[in-house]
């Protein structure tokens, strides 16, 4: 995120500059500015200007055509950033000078003068509430205003909505498959598409239902809980007990110091018999690292337990089975090797956790980053329960088990089926890169100019636009769930509770149904008018709550992962006839010869 104040922009106060430490303006990402656009938007603006269209009034719809991830719902996000962009929409002197050098020769000076005075004061923006469940074809945002200005907003609005909504939707899907009692942490910064993509991923994964992030800057900027443990590098940086420079830890209450390594070794010897794990399977370097980390963070001790692979040797006699024996041996070796690896970490962790308990502290838990996560989590939980019973420490059987290791939606579903004992998933690559679908595909289409509706025709019916300025309503059924989204012309009266409404498929004449709604929700609010934001904007936690509340209004069969039921989006009878009349007027008439 860029930090420099633009030359004609608002400078950060000393207090805010200190708070942001050169990273971000409180009210906006300074990368988001009018030049964050495609060149053709500005060349079109010049052509509009040259054609004398500066007074033309337009309406554009921002919408998507298909739900992502083979699902049947989407979460709308990014609205606040869009509004901040409108607040700061202005070409600086430096912007104008750059455009003079970049645009083709021959562009008149008066156009640059015109650009220098453009703002969004004459724009009106309608939008669905951020954090709402939304569906294809229903405009998320409707923008009205001078044609040139509204056209210049296109690319920036799309980039602010597309990724934000995709990320929030992806996170919401993870939240649903994980269940409400499992913690979800976003660990994706190192795999994200650049630093700004990483920040957006942290922000909108939180909106979608994640509980925290490893991204420290995102925590600072957006007040998101920040969580983390340590890497394998910390464990492998120790090779033995001699490297421990500090070994004592004072009791939390009495302040009496004790040698934490001695306590840990004593507990390790006792645990060896209880858990049936030989101390020879334990890595001294690993134990030293865990003792060191526990001394540094006695109230927050969580450790990786799958770092070291203790050597085991297996002998077998070659016989007629040949390669089959080799293969089976390899499988057995790998399985036993991984288990030995885990047993070392588990024994050492429990020893250090008991030593911390002696000094008045409680360990947090473990993280598993490889292997059979379902099996290892069950083994870990069983171990914690054994220790809890043997040493009469009730809280020990509730230690947290965190799992990471390239987890995706399907992984969590499979782990659920296997009865895992994981309390928290740390998810990175598949979440922040949205590997199952890397783009939402929002579009921004002209639907009205100078009060005349416009329609874009295509041989692909999915790409035919809904002409004219429209309102959208969500109609609810008797069970309280959303039943259908209905679009209609702004001139039509809104549907009423208890009154029969004819809802039609926009392009298939035979698909129609009457609906008698028990509740009607108008989807649009005016968020920007007269050069200012005209709604109080919710905080990130409120948007997050809105996501979960909105999802509860949608039936489970629409939200399920496998073969979800399509949610119905319809148009009123009047709008249906208007679309098809306009279609016929604009479609060319062929000639047979």
C-alpha positions, 0 to 999 in steps of 0.5 A, a space after each residue: 500500500 502506497 504511503 505518499 500523500 498525493 500532491 493535492 490530496 489531504 495530508 495525514 495528521 501527525 497522529 495518523 502518520 504515527 499510527 500508520 507508520 508510513 503504511 496506510 491512510 485511515 480512510 483509504 488505500 492511497 493506491 486506489 485513485 483515478 489512475 488505477 484504471 484501464 487506459 481505454 476509460 480515459 480515451 473513451 472519456 476524451 471521445 465522449 468529451 469531443 462528441 459533446 456528451 458532457 451533459 449526458 446522464 447515465 446509469 450503469 449496473 455492476 453485477 456478476 453472471 455466475 456464482 463462484 466455486 460451483 456454489 449457489 451464493 455469493 457474499 457482497 464485499 468491498 462497498 466501503 472501499 468503493 465509497 472511499 474512492 468516490 470521496 477522493 475521486 479527483 485528478 491531481 496536477 501530477 495525474 494531469 501531467 502524466 496523462 498529457 505525456 501518456 495519451 496520444 498526441 493531439 488531445 486538446 488542452 481543454 480536455 485536461 482542464 475539464 479532467 482537473 475539475 472532475 469529482 463524483 459530486 454529481 454521482 448517485 450510488 445505490 448498493 446492496 448492504 455489504 456482507 449480504 448474500 447476493 445472486 447472479 444478475 442482480 446489480 450489487 451496485 447501481 451508479 447514476 450520474 454524468 456519463 463521463 464520470 460514471 464511465 471513469 469509475 468502472 475499472 476501479 469499482 470492479 477491482 474493489 468489488 471483484 476480489 473482495 466478494 470472491 474472498 468473502 465468499 470463499 471464507 464463508 464457504 470454509 466457515 460453513 464446512 468447518 462448523 461454528 465451533 472450529 476456529 479458522 485462521 488465515 495464514 496466506 500472506 506469503 502465498 498471496 498475490 502481492 502485498 495488497 492482495 495479502 492485506 485484502 485477503 486478510 480483511 475479507 477472510 475475516 469478513 467471511 467468517 475467519 477468526 484471525 490472521 497471521 498478517 500483523 499489518 492487517 491486524 493493525 489496519 483493520 483491528 483483526 485478531 492476530 495469531 501465530 506460533 513458530 516455524 520449523 526453523 525455530 525447532 531446527 535452530 537448536 541441536 541440544 541442551 547446551 544451546 539453552 542460554 536461559 533455562 530458568 522460569 519464575 513461578 507465575 504467582 510466587 516468583 520462585 525460579 526453577 530450571 525449566 529444562 530439568 523439570 521438562 526432562 523429569 516429566 519426559 521420563 515419567 511420561 515415557 512410561 505413561 505414553 509408552 514412548 521411549 525417550 530415545 524417540 525424543 529429539 534433544 534439539 526439539 526439547 531444547 527449542 520447546 523449553 526456550 519458546 516456553 520460557 519466552 512465552 509461558 502464557 502462550 506456549 503452542 508448539 509445532 510437533 512434527 519437525 524431527 524424524 527419528 531414525 528407525 531401521 527396518 530389515 527384511 529378507 528379499 524373496 520371490 515377492 521382489 518389488 512388492 516387498 520393496 513397495 510395502 516396506 517403503 509404505 511401512 517405513 514412511 508411515 512409521 517414520 511420520 509417526 515416530 516424528 510426531 511421537 517425539 514432538 508429542 512427548 516433548 510438548 507434554 513434558 514442557 507443558 507439565 513443567 509450565 504447569 508446575 510454574 503456574 502456567 497453562 500451555 495453549 496447544 500444538 500445531 500439526 503441519 504434516 501427515 495424516 491430520 485426522 489420525 494424528 489429531 485423534 492420537 494427540 487428543 487421546 494423549 492429552 486425555 491420558 496425561 490429564 487423567 494420570 496427572 490430575 490436570 483437568 485442563 490438559 484434555 482441552 489443549 488446542 490442536 491446530 492443523 495446517 498443511 495446504 488445507 482446502 474445502 475438500 480436506 475439511 469435509 474429508 476430515 469431518 467424515 473421519 472424525 478428526 479432533 482438530 480445534 483450529 485450521 490454519 489455511 493459506 494458499 487455497 484460501 487467499 488465491 481462491 484456487 478453485 476459481 481465481 476471479 468472480 467476473 463482475 461486469 459494469 454495463 450501461 443500462 440507461 442514458 438520458 432516460 433511454 434504456 440500453 440493452 447489450 445483445 449477444 448470441 450467448 443469452 447469459 450476456 444479454 443485459 437487463 436494460 433500464 434503471 431497476 429496483 431489486 427486492 428479496 421476497 421471503 416465504 412462509 418458512 422465513 427463508 429467502 424465496 426469490 430475488 425480483 427485479 423490476 422497473 423503478 417506475 413500478 410499485 414495490 411488491 407487498 406482503 400478502 399480495 400475489 406477485 408474478 415472477 418471471 425468468 428473464 429469458 425463458 417465457 414458460 418459467 414463471 410463478 406466482 409468489 405471495 411473500 410473507 416479507 419483502 426486503 428492498 435490496 438497495 440503499 442510497 449510499 452516495 449522493 451530493 458528494 458525500 456518503 449518506 449512510 453510516 458505514 458499519 465496522 468490520 465486525 458488523 459486516 462480518 456479523 451481517 454475513 452470518 445473519 444473511 446466510 441464515 436467511 438462505 435455505 440449506 439446500 442453496 448453501 450445500 457444497 454438493 449439488 446445491 439448489 439454484 436460487 431463483 432470480 426473476 423479473 416482474 412481468 412488466 420488466 419482462 415485456 420491456 426487455 423483450 420489446 427492446 430486444 426485438 427493437 435492437 436485434 437486426 432482422 435477417 434476410 433469406 435469399 
